[in-house]
Amino acid sequence: MKPLCILDLDGTLLDCSRRHYQCYLDIVTELDRRAWSYQDYWRMKREARSLSRILDSTDHELLKTYSERWLELIESPDMLRLDQPFPGVVDKLREWKGRGLLVLATMRRQRNAVREQLAELDMLGLFDQLIVVHGRDKAASVRDKLAFNFISLTWIGDTELDRQAGLAMGARVCLVSNGIRDAKHLRMLGSDKRVAVYPDMTAIDPFSIPWEDGEPPELSLMQCGLA
């Protein structure tokens, strides 16, 4: 058995901010709503603002229409072409390859679209397994589909869903603060000795984490993006 690292995709390995914003912009234009700037929209997204606050509306039909269109657009080919790996991510995955098992677990719904995107970005061959959750409970989906036994488990992600899933799997959880959630929000999720926040994925080594007795390393406020 080998050590295992489960990795989230959007916001962890890929900068999906342009895709999310373009999807938002297209929908609010269709709905004849005022659009926030990219900077304002992404700030609210990273602060985990609710959809009703982002759209400045509590109208149930409006929110339902927006959500339905979002699912139609967000994994379309034109939108996915806006994603790019964060700097250093591909090199870091190549460095990790072979030291342990790398499993990609994403909340996306379209497996073929994920494979095509990873192939276009020259990333598909970097993973030992691809798990597409289809919007289900992430930890439960990984448990059902994981093809490997392992001697240790690290979960790397960027949202509260990754934190929850990693802890449910009994993993040491590394959350990156350059993705869909900012460091302040990640810290507000609560303290747990199994969870640590990092500036980005390249600051982590999932196969050599100096956590003595399960304690995560202490990072400075500047490293966590809070200074």
C-alpha positions, 0 to 999 in steps of 0.5 A: 500500500502507498500513501494517498492524496485526494485532490479537488480540481476547480479552485485547487488545481485550476483557476476557474475564476474566469469561467465562473464569472463569464457564466455569471455574466451571461446569465445575468445579461439574459435576465436583464440584471445589473452585473458586478465587475469581475473583481467584485463578483469573485470577491463575493464568491470567495467570501461565500456570499449567498446567491441571493446576495450576489444577485441582490434578490430573494425572488424564488423564480429568479434564483431557480432560473439562474441556478438551472442556467448555471448547471447548463453553462458551467461545464460547457466546452466554451466555458471550460476553455477559460480555465488554466492551471495555477502557476506551478501546479503541473510541475508539482503534480509531476514531482509528486507522481510516483511518490504516492497515489494521486486521485482527482475528486471533483464535484463536476457532473460530466466525466467526459468533459473533465477528461477532455479538459485534463487531456487538453491541459496535459494533466490527464496522465498525472492521476491514478484515478479520476472520480467525478462526484456528479453533485453527490456527497463527496466523501460518500462518492469517493468511498464508493469509487476509490480503487485503492487501499492506502497507508495514509490519506491527505485531502487537498481542496479549497472549500468547506465541502473539501474540509467536510469530505476530508474529515469524514474520510479521516484525512489530514486536510490541506485547504488552499486559500487562492481558490473559490474561498479566501483564507478568512472564510476557511479559517472561520470554518473552525479550528481542527488539529487535522486541518491547515490552510495554505496559500496555494497547492505548491506550498504542500507536500502531501507525502511528507507533511511535518504534522507531529501527533496529528498537529498541522504546521503553524503558518504565519498570518501572511502565509495564510493571506490574513495579514 
